[in-house]
Amino acid sequence: MSFTWISSYWPLLLTGTWQTVCLLVISVVFGFVIAIGLAFAQVSGGRLTRLLARSYCTFFRGTPLLIQLWLLYYGVGSLLPMVPGIRQSLFWPILREGFFFAAVSFTLNYAAYEAEVLRGALLAVPKGELEAGRAFGLSPWMLTRRIWLPRAIRIALPTIAGEIVMQLKATPLAFTVTVMDLYAVANKVRQDTLLVYEPLLVVTLFYLALTAVIARVFRGLEAQVPVRR
C-alpha cells in the first residue's frame, strides 16, 4: 500500500472534511428545529395537523434519501433557472450549487426521523411533572419551554446521538450531486492515482474521528444532565 499521495491531497481532505461537517451541522440544527414542530403536531395538534405531520414523517422515512436528494437536485434544480429573475438574484450563487440541495434534502430527511424520536420522548415525560407545572400556574407555552421539551430532550439524548451519527454516515450521498465531501475526495484520489483501498482507508479514519467526537460530546451531555425516570 502507498500513502505518499496524502501530502498532495491533504488540503483537499481538509476541504472535504469541512464540507461534510457543514452538511452535518446544517441538517442537524435546522432539522431538529423542524422536528420539534412535527413532534408537537403529532402529540398535541389537531386532527389535520397530526395527519399532515404523520404524512410528512411517513414520506421521508419511507423513501430512500438518495431518491429525495435526486428529486430536489435534478427536479427542482432543473426548474429553478426557469423562474424569472432567479439568475440575477443574490441567491443564485447558492441555489445553483449541489451543496444547497444536499443540505435541504438532508435537513428534511433528518427532521422526519428526529420527529419520531421526540414524539416518543414527549409521551415518555411523566404526567405528574406536567400536572405539577400546571398547578404552579404555568401557561402552556411556559410549561412546554421549561418542563415538557427539556425533559423530553434529556430522555432522548442517547437516541439523538445515534441519529446524528447515522446522519454523518449519510453525508457521502452528497457526492452524487457534485459536493466535494470526504467520500468525493476519496473518489478523486482513486481517479487520479488509480489507488482504491488507500484513500478509502484514510477517509474511513476521518469518519471514525468525527464519530468519536460526536460520541464524546453526547457522553458529556448525558453526564451533566442525567435522566430521571
Short mmCIF file of the C-alpha atoms (twelve columns), coordinates in Angstrom:
data_MODEL
# 
_entry.id   MODEL 
# 
loop_
_atom_site.group_PDB 
_atom_site.id 
_atom_site.type_symbol 
_atom_site.label_atom_id 
_atom_site.label_alt_id 
_atom_site.label_comp_id 
_atom_site.label_asym_id 
_atom_site.label_seq_id 
_atom_site.Cartn_x 
_atom_site.Cartn_y 
_atom_site.Cartn_z 
_atom_site.pdbx_PDB_model_num 
ATOM 1   C CA . MET A 1   0.000   0.000  0.000   1 
ATOM 2   C CA . SER A 2   1.109   3.531  -0.755  1 
ATOM 3   C CA . PHE A 3   0.117   6.645  1.166   1 
ATOM 4   C CA . THR A 4   2.551   9.103  -0.407  1 
ATOM 5   C CA . TRP A 5   -0.387  10.838 -2.072  1 
ATOM 6   C CA . ILE A 6   -1.608  12.217 1.269   1 
ATOM 7   C CA . SER A 7   0.873   15.116 1.223   1 
ATOM 8   C CA . SER A 8   -0.504  16.294 -2.118  1 
ATOM 9   C CA . TYR A 9   -4.181  15.793 -1.265  1 
ATOM 10  C CA . TRP A 10  -4.091  16.934 2.355   1 
ATOM 11  C CA . PRO A 11  -5.686  20.354 1.613   1 
ATOM 12  C CA . LEU A 12  -8.431  18.599 -0.342  1 
ATOM 13  C CA . LEU A 13  -9.011  16.211 2.559   1 
ATOM 14  C CA . LEU A 14  -9.445  19.176 4.890   1 
ATOM 15  C CA . THR A 15  -11.870 20.778 2.432   1 
ATOM 16  C CA . GLY A 16  -13.839 17.546 2.218   1 
ATOM 17  C CA . THR A 17  -13.957 17.304 5.998   1 
ATOM 18  C CA . TRP A 18  -15.224 20.879 6.222   1 
ATOM 19  C CA . GLN A 19  -17.947 20.206 3.648   1 
ATOM 20  C CA . THR A 20  -19.008 17.053 5.489   1 
ATOM 21  C CA . VAL A 21  -19.126 18.810 8.854   1 
ATOM 22  C CA . CYS A 22  -21.076 21.733 7.384   1 
ATOM 23  C CA . LEU A 23  -23.651 19.388 5.853   1 
ATOM 24  C CA . LEU A 24  -23.971 17.553 9.151   1 
ATOM 25  C CA . VAL A 25  -24.316 20.679 11.299  1 
ATOM 26  C CA . ILE A 26  -26.780 22.407 8.961   1 
ATOM 27  C CA . SER A 27  -29.028 19.359 8.600   1 
ATOM 28  C CA . VAL A 28  -28.960 18.538 12.325  1 
ATOM 29  C CA . VAL A 29  -29.594 22.080 13.576  1 
ATOM 30  C CA . PHE A 30  -32.359 23.023 11.156  1 
ATOM 31  C CA . GLY A 31  -33.745 19.501 11.065  1 
ATOM 32  C CA . PHE A 32  -34.024 19.431 14.851  1 
ATOM 33  C CA . VAL A 33  -35.991 22.688 14.859  1 
ATOM 34  C CA . ILE A 34  -38.408 21.284 12.277  1 
ATOM 35  C CA . ALA A 35  -38.594 18.011 14.219  1 
ATOM 36  C CA . ILE A 36  -39.751 19.815 17.365  1 
ATOM 37  C CA . GLY A 37  -42.690 21.276 15.483  1 
ATOM 38  C CA . LEU A 38  -43.535 17.943 13.872  1 
ATOM 39  C CA . ALA A 39  -43.346 16.119 17.206  1 
ATOM 40  C CA . PHE A 40  -45.665 18.543 18.975  1 
ATOM 41  C CA . ALA A 41  -48.011 18.495 15.999  1 
ATOM 42  C CA . GLN A 42  -48.370 14.728 16.398  1 
ATOM 43  C CA . VAL A 43  -48.681 14.784 20.173  1 
ATOM 44  C CA . SER A 44  -50.907 17.763 20.835  1 
ATOM 45  C CA . GLY A 45  -52.071 19.084 17.465  1 
ATOM 46  C CA . GLY A 46  -55.498 18.897 15.876  1 
ATOM 47  C CA . ARG A 47  -56.636 16.106 13.604  1 
ATOM 48  C CA . LEU A 48  -55.496 17.824 10.391  1 
ATOM 49  C CA . THR A 49  -52.193 18.897 11.935  1 
ATOM 50  C CA . ARG A 50  -51.484 15.363 13.145  1 
ATOM 51  C CA . LEU A 51  -52.334 13.952 9.736   1 
ATOM 52  C CA . LEU A 52  -50.006 16.372 7.944   1 
ATOM 53  C CA . ALA A 53  -47.149 15.741 10.370  1 
ATOM 54  C CA . ARG A 54  -47.533 11.969 10.163  1 
ATOM 55  C CA . SER A 55  -47.722 12.112 6.373   1 
ATOM 56  C CA . TYR A 56  -44.509 14.124 6.270   1 
ATOM 57  C CA . CYS A 57  -42.696 11.645 8.513   1 
ATOM 58  C CA . THR A 58  -44.063 8.658  6.615   1 
ATOM 59  C CA . PHE A 59  -42.932 10.037 3.259   1 
ATOM 60  C CA . PHE A 60  -39.401 10.991 4.280   1 
ATOM 61  C CA . ARG A 61  -38.842 7.902  6.417   1 
ATOM 62  C CA . GLY A 62  -40.399 5.595  3.858   1 
ATOM 63  C CA . THR A 63  -38.405 6.661  0.791   1 
ATOM 64  C CA . PRO A 64  -34.625 6.449  0.216   1 
ATOM 65  C CA . LEU A 65  -32.643 9.579  0.964   1 
ATOM 66  C CA . LEU A 66  -30.830 9.241  -2.346  1 
ATOM 67  C CA . ILE A 67  -34.119 9.488  -4.260  1 
ATOM 68  C CA . GLN A 68  -35.164 12.525 -2.222  1 
ATOM 69  C CA . LEU A 69  -31.825 14.172 -2.992  1 
ATOM 70  C CA . TRP A 70  -32.076 13.481 -6.706  1 
ATOM 71  C CA . LEU A 71  -35.684 14.687 -6.850  1 
ATOM 72  C CA . LEU A 72  -34.557 18.006 -5.421  1 
ATOM 73  C CA . TYR A 73  -31.335 18.342 -7.402  1 
ATOM 74  C CA . TYR A 74  -32.448 17.070 -10.795 1 
ATOM 75  C CA . GLY A 75  -36.113 18.020 -10.390 1 
ATOM 76  C CA . VAL A 76  -36.394 21.317 -8.543  1 
ATOM 77  C CA . GLY A 77  -32.848 22.253 -9.527  1 
ATOM 78  C CA . SER A 78  -33.654 21.986 -13.225 1 
ATOM 79  C CA . LEU A 79  -36.764 24.167 -12.804 1 
ATOM 80  C CA . LEU A 80  -35.154 26.964 -10.796 1 
ATOM 81  C CA . PRO A 81  -33.349 28.581 -13.768 1 
ATOM 82  C CA . MET A 82  -36.741 28.992 -15.438 1 
ATOM 83  C CA . VAL A 83  -38.000 31.242 -12.642 1 
ATOM 84  C CA . PRO A 84  -37.924 34.850 -13.907 1 
ATOM 85  C CA . GLY A 85  -35.147 36.870 -12.331 1 
ATOM 86  C CA . ILE A 86  -33.672 33.998 -10.335 1 
ATOM 87  C CA . ARG A 87  -30.350 34.088 -12.195 1 
ATOM 88  C CA . GLN A 88  -29.967 37.786 -11.406 1 
ATOM 89  C CA . SER A 89  -30.820 37.404 -7.709  1 
ATOM 90  C CA . LEU A 90  -28.310 37.395 -4.883  1 
ATOM 91  C CA . PHE A 91  -29.327 33.820 -4.034  1 
ATOM 92  C CA . TRP A 92  -28.420 32.291 -7.387  1 
ATOM 93  C CA . PRO A 93  -24.764 31.517 -6.484  1 
ATOM 94  C CA . ILE A 94  -26.153 29.409 -3.626  1 
ATOM 95  C CA . LEU A 95  -29.154 27.899 -5.401  1 
ATOM 96  C CA . ARG A 96  -27.104 26.614 -8.329  1 
ATOM 97  C CA . GLU A 97  -24.756 24.574 -6.114  1 
ATOM 98  C CA . GLY A 98  -25.286 20.937 -5.241  1 
ATOM 99  C CA . PHE A 99  -24.419 21.740 -1.624  1 
ATOM 100 C CA . PHE A 100 -27.678 23.666 -1.241  1 
ATOM 101 C CA . PHE A 101 -29.827 20.777 -2.427  1 
ATOM 102 C CA . ALA A 102 -27.886 18.290 -0.332  1 
ATOM 103 C CA . ALA A 103 -28.336 20.438 2.778   1 
ATOM 104 C CA . VAL A 104 -32.077 20.826 2.150   1 
ATOM 105 C CA . SER A 105 -32.713 17.147 1.479   1 
ATOM 106 C CA . PHE A 106 -30.608 16.032 4.462   1 
ATOM 107 C CA . THR A 107 -32.425 18.522 6.698   1 
ATOM 108 C CA . LEU A 108 -35.900 17.409 5.648   1 
ATOM 109 C CA . ASN A 109 -34.969 13.742 5.994   1 
ATOM 110 C CA . TYR A 110 -33.342 14.179 9.402   1 
ATOM 111 C CA . ALA A 111 -36.356 16.129 10.664  1 
ATOM 112 C CA . ALA A 112 -38.662 13.214 9.892   1 
ATOM 113 C CA . TYR A 113 -36.575 10.709 11.854  1 
ATOM 114 C CA . GLU A 114 -35.916 13.060 14.744  1 
ATOM 115 C CA . ALA A 115 -39.607 13.970 14.973  1 
ATOM 116 C CA . GLU A 116 -40.443 10.350 15.747  1 
ATOM 117 C CA . VAL A 117 -37.723 10.240 18.403  1 
ATOM 118 C CA . LEU A 118 -39.020 13.413 20.041  1 
ATOM 119 C CA . ARG A 119 -42.628 12.264 19.787  1 
ATOM 120 C CA . GLY A 120 -41.813 9.178  21.817  1 
ATOM 121 C CA . ALA A 121 -39.787 11.231 24.288  1 
ATOM 122 C CA . LEU A 122 -42.604 13.750 24.755  1 
ATOM 123 C CA . LEU A 123 -45.017 10.930 25.529  1 
ATOM 124 C CA . ALA A 124 -42.476 9.455  27.975  1 
ATOM 125 C CA . VAL A 125 -42.348 12.551 30.174  1 
ATOM 126 C CA . PRO A 126 -44.098 11.688 33.463  1 
ATOM 127 C CA . LYS A 127 -47.593 13.178 33.569  1 
ATOM 128 C CA . GLY A 128 -47.060 14.164 37.183  1 
ATOM 129 C CA . GLU A 129 -44.390 16.693 36.221  1 
ATOM 130 C CA . LEU A 130 -46.702 18.349 33.717  1 
ATOM 131 C CA . GLU A 131 -49.560 18.416 36.228  1 
ATOM 132 C CA . ALA A 132 -47.235 19.966 38.798  1 
ATOM 133 C CA . GLY A 133 -46.333 22.695 36.332  1 
ATOM 134 C CA . ARG A 134 -49.989 23.427 35.673  1 
ATOM 135 C CA . ALA A 135 -50.626 23.515 39.414  1 
ATOM 136 C CA . PHE A 136 -47.988 26.244 39.723  1 
ATOM 137 C CA . GLY A 137 -49.929 28.264 37.163  1 
ATOM 138 C CA . LEU A 138 -47.559 27.890 34.218  1 
ATOM 139 C CA . SER A 139 -49.036 28.788 30.861  1 
ATOM 140 C CA . PRO A 140 -48.984 26.122 28.127  1 
ATOM 141 C CA . TRP A 141 -46.042 27.901 26.473  1 
ATOM 142 C CA . MET A 142 -44.034 28.145 29.706  1 
ATOM 143 C CA . LEU A 143 -44.885 24.557 30.611  1 
ATOM 144 C CA . THR A 144 -43.603 23.371 27.242  1 
ATOM 145 C CA . ARG A 145 -40.476 25.518 27.269  1 
ATOM 146 C CA . ARG A 146 -39.418 24.916 30.867  1 
ATOM 147 C CA . ILE A 147 -40.583 21.370 31.615  1 
ATOM 148 C CA . TRP A 148 -42.014 19.291 28.778  1 
ATOM 149 C CA . LEU A 149 -39.493 19.879 25.979  1 
ATOM 150 C CA . PRO A 150 -36.316 19.937 28.153  1 
ATOM 151 C CA . ARG A 151 -37.318 16.672 29.858  1 
ATOM 152 C CA . ALA A 152 -38.113 15.061 26.515  1 
ATOM 153 C CA . ILE A 153 -34.727 16.071 25.094  1 
ATOM 154 C CA . ARG A 154 -32.957 14.626 28.145  1 
ATOM 155 C CA . ILE A 155 -34.807 11.357 27.736  1 
ATOM 156 C CA . ALA A 156 -33.979 11.218 24.021  1 
ATOM 157 C CA . LEU A 157 -30.300 12.219 24.291  1 
ATOM 158 C CA . PRO A 158 -28.828 8.731  23.632  1 
ATOM 159 C CA . THR A 159 -31.100 8.239  20.633  1 
ATOM 160 C CA . ILE A 160 -30.358 11.729 19.311  1 
ATOM 161 C CA . ALA A 161 -26.640 10.932 19.435  1 
ATOM 162 C CA . GLY A 162 -27.220 7.790  17.409  1 
ATOM 163 C CA . GLU A 163 -29.315 9.673  14.858  1 
ATOM 164 C CA . ILE A 164 -26.567 12.257 14.392  1 
ATOM 165 C CA . VAL A 165 -24.022 9.509  13.764  1 
ATOM 166 C CA . MET A 166 -26.394 7.953  11.225  1 
ATOM 167 C CA . GLN A 167 -26.731 11.370 9.595   1 
ATOM 168 C CA . LEU A 168 -22.947 11.586 9.335   1 
ATOM 169 C CA . LYS A 169 -22.925 8.232  7.568   1 
ATOM 170 C CA . ALA A 170 -25.499 9.552  5.086   1 
ATOM 171 C CA . THR A 171 -23.415 12.556 4.019   1 
ATOM 172 C CA . PRO A 172 -21.430 10.612 1.344   1 
ATOM 173 C CA . LEU A 173 -24.606 10.687 -0.765  1 
ATOM 174 C CA . ALA A 174 -23.846 14.374 -1.386  1 
ATOM 175 C CA . PHE A 175 -21.059 13.173 -3.661  1 
ATOM 176 C CA . THR A 176 -23.731 12.221 -6.217  1 
ATOM 177 C CA . VAL A 177 -24.689 15.897 -6.664  1 
ATOM 178 C CA . THR A 178 -21.139 17.237 -7.125  1 
ATOM 179 C CA . VAL A 179 -20.442 18.128 -3.476  1 
ATOM 180 C CA . MET A 180 -16.750 17.704 -2.641  1 
ATOM 181 C CA . ASP A 181 -17.232 15.920 0.681   1 
ATOM 182 C CA . LEU A 182 -14.913 13.320 2.212   1 
ATOM 183 C CA . TYR A 183 -16.120 10.499 0.009   1 
ATOM 184 C CA . ALA A 184 -15.790 12.689 -3.099  1 
ATOM 185 C CA . VAL A 185 -12.154 13.319 -2.141  1 
ATOM 186 C CA . ALA A 186 -11.529 9.564  -1.906  1 
ATOM 187 C CA . ASN A 187 -13.103 9.123  -5.326  1 
ATOM 188 C CA . LYS A 188 -10.939 11.874 -6.831  1 
ATOM 189 C CA . VAL A 189 -7.782  10.312 -5.375  1 
ATOM 190 C CA . ARG A 190 -8.815  6.977  -6.869  1 
ATOM 191 C CA . GLN A 191 -9.324  8.549  -10.286 1 
ATOM 192 C CA . ASP A 192 -6.018  10.450 -10.186 1 
ATOM 193 C CA . THR A 193 -3.781  7.764  -8.708  1 
ATOM 194 C CA . LEU A 194 -5.646  4.525  -9.527  1 
ATOM 195 C CA . LEU A 195 -5.410  3.657  -5.830  1 
ATOM 196 C CA . VAL A 196 -8.622  2.168  -4.420  1 
ATOM 197 C CA . TYR A 197 -8.155  0.971  -0.848  1 
ATOM 198 C CA . GLU A 198 -5.741  3.588  0.481   1 
ATOM 199 C CA . PRO A 199 -7.974  6.663  0.027   1 
ATOM 200 C CA . LEU A 200 -10.961 4.750  1.374   1 
ATOM 201 C CA . LEU A 201 -8.986  3.741  4.465   1 
ATOM 202 C CA . VAL A 202 -7.865  7.313  5.102   1 
ATOM 203 C CA . VAL A 203 -11.378 8.683  4.667   1 
ATOM 204 C CA . THR A 204 -12.685 5.953  6.974   1 
ATOM 205 C CA . LEU A 205 -10.345 7.209  9.692   1 
ATOM 206 C CA . PHE A 206 -11.737 10.717 9.242   1 
ATOM 207 C CA . TYR A 207 -15.303 9.429  9.657   1 
ATOM 208 C CA . LEU A 208 -14.274 7.448  12.743  1 
ATOM 209 C CA . ALA A 209 -12.703 10.562 14.245  1 
ATOM 210 C CA . LEU A 210 -15.872 12.604 13.645  1 
ATOM 211 C CA . THR A 211 -17.991 9.834  15.141  1 
ATOM 212 C CA . ALA A 212 -15.735 9.718  18.198  1 
ATOM 213 C CA . VAL A 213 -16.143 13.477 18.679  1 
ATOM 214 C CA . ILE A 214 -19.940 13.208 18.465  1 
ATOM 215 C CA . ALA A 215 -19.998 10.306 20.924  1 
ATOM 216 C CA . ARG A 216 -17.729 12.172 23.335  1 
ATOM 217 C CA . VAL A 217 -19.856 15.322 23.245  1 
ATOM 218 C CA . PHE A 218 -23.055 13.424 23.986  1 
ATOM 219 C CA . ARG A 219 -21.454 11.376 26.755  1 
ATOM 220 C CA . GLY A 220 -20.551 14.667 28.380  1 
ATOM 221 C CA . LEU A 221 -24.087 15.978 27.954  1 
ATOM 222 C CA . GLU A 222 -25.590 12.812 29.409  1 
ATOM 223 C CA . ALA A 223 -23.263 13.033 32.395  1 
ATOM 224 C CA . GLN A 224 -24.246 16.656 33.067  1 
ATOM 225 C CA . VAL A 225 -27.987 16.130 32.640  1 
ATOM 226 C CA . PRO A 226 -28.782 12.646 33.999  1 
ATOM 227 C CA . VAL A 227 -32.184 11.342 33.043  1 
ATOM 228 C CA . ARG A 228 -34.606 10.827 35.915  1 
ATOM 229 C CA . ARG A 229 -37.402 8.379  35.199  1 
# 
